Amino acid sequence: MAPFKTIRLRAEKRKGGKAALDAMLPSVPESGTLAHLSDDRVLAEMTKRIFCSGFVWRVIEQKWPGFEPAFLEHGSFGQFLAAWPNAKPQKPLVPTSL
C-alpha cells in the first residue's frame, strides 16, 4: 500500500491543489471537543465516515438524518453494529427508504 503522503499528494493533484482538497474534507474538531463526546457519538461519526468512503459523500450527508433514528431503533450504534453480521431482525436493519 502506498504511504499516506503519496495518496494525499495524488488527491491534491486530482482535485486542484491542497486548498481545493482541504475544502472538500470535513473539518477536524479540537481534541478537547472529541474527549467530551459520548461513545455513541464517536461510533456514529465513525460509521458516517466509513459510509462516505464507499459512497458519494453528498448522498450520505443528505440521508444521514434518516440513518441515526434507524440505528437507534436497535438501542445504540454499538448494538446495531454488533448485531449486523448475524442479525435476523423482525424488520430490516436499515429502512428501505434510505
SULHUZI-V630553 format. One record per residue. N is the residue number from 0. D_CENTER is the distance of its C-alpha to the mean C-alpha in Angstrom with 1 decimal. Layout:
# SULHUZI-V630553
n;d_center
N;D_CENTER
N;D_CENTER
This chain:
# SULHUZI-V630553
n;d_center
0;22.3
1;22.8
2;22.3
3;19.4
4;22.0
5;23.2
6;19.8
7;19.3
8;22.8
9;22.4
10;19.4
11;21.5
12;24.4
13;22.6
14;21.1
15;24.3
16;24.2
17;22.4
18;22.4
19;21.0
20;18.1
21;17.4
22;17.5
23;14.7
24;12.3
25;10.6
26;13.2
27;13.5
28;14.9
29;18.1
30;18.3
31;20.5
32;17.9
33;15.4
34;18.4
35;18.9
36;15.6
37;16.0
38;14.5
39;12.8
40;11.1
41;10.0
42;8.8
43;7.0
44;5.2
45;4.8
46;4.0
47;1.7
48;2.1
49;4.3
50;4.9
51;5.4
52;7.7
53;9.6
54;10.0
55;11.3
56;9.0
57;11.7
58;11.6
59;8.0
60;9.1
61;12.4
62;11.6
63;9.1
64;12.3
65;13.5
66;10.8
67;11.3
68;15.0
69;14.8
70;13.1
71;15.5
72;18.4
73;18.2
74;18.8
75;15.6
76;12.1
77;14.2
78;16.8
79;14.7
80;13.2
81;16.7
82;18.3
83;16.2
84;18.2
85;21.6
86;21.3
87;24.1
88;23.1
89;25.6
90;23.1
91;20.0
92;16.9
93;15.1
94;17.5
95;18.9
96;18.6
97;14.9
